[in-house]
């Protein structure tokens, strides 16, 4: 028995030593970087920016893999199921890690337990945009328009349970508006149909919508939830008093994740690189162009914030009957 115990302990020691050495050499091959957005979207642009800036800091390379669909659940599931060896990471946000869990108790992943958070990139509002000929230009006019003929005003988002969907139903709840939801697969499809005149009103991520507004292709109605430095003249939900019954709503964020059980030294190395990138002046400026306010938050704090935000947004899911099972 003593010999067996010593053999087991010796094997464990060798395993730990091998893992430590492997971590020190990390990375030794390309890292798969999963993106929740379609190519050409704001989320895709963000992912490529982070990959380009982080690669030299960790002395590695990233292979980008776009996995749009199901409001980001497809990509998040892939991240959660990947081998926890540091060679698969991905970008996520409020939809994948807060709103889908708040609206779908049968989600294929647990956004707290199944991930090792690398860190928050920043916060960003969701933008409600409309075609230039849409007869409303602000929240007051939109609500009045929707009440004239309940159900006639339709808004698009990138899927049931997406951040855009929650923002639309929150507006309905707090203002008694009567808008109906049209789910799309991706923001890119929304942009194409809006520019083609097939839809008139849509929620999109700020990174995708802000350039369209600045180019005069569409107009901005409001920002959910906070006023964005990218479009400082556009009034927000906060300005309109649209919140959790007087309580400021949890931030809508972008963040990087690895699968749970990824070795801590690897997560720490990626986290340190992300923090350094997010604090670069040129990256901060580029993030603002995408409607994102850089705000690094470490993994442990991010995990706690995520758990708290899920509970808050469950209130809206229940009140608006948002289910994504």
Helices and strands as residue ranges (DSSP letters): H 2-25, E 31-35, H 42-58, E 62-66, G 70-72, H 73-81, E 88-93, H 94-94, I 95-99, H 100-103, E 115-124, E 126-130, H 139-148, E 154-157, H 163-175, E 180-183, H 187-195, E 201-205, H 206-214, E 219-224, G 229-231, H 237-240, E 253-259, H 264-278, H 281-289, E 292-297, H 299-320
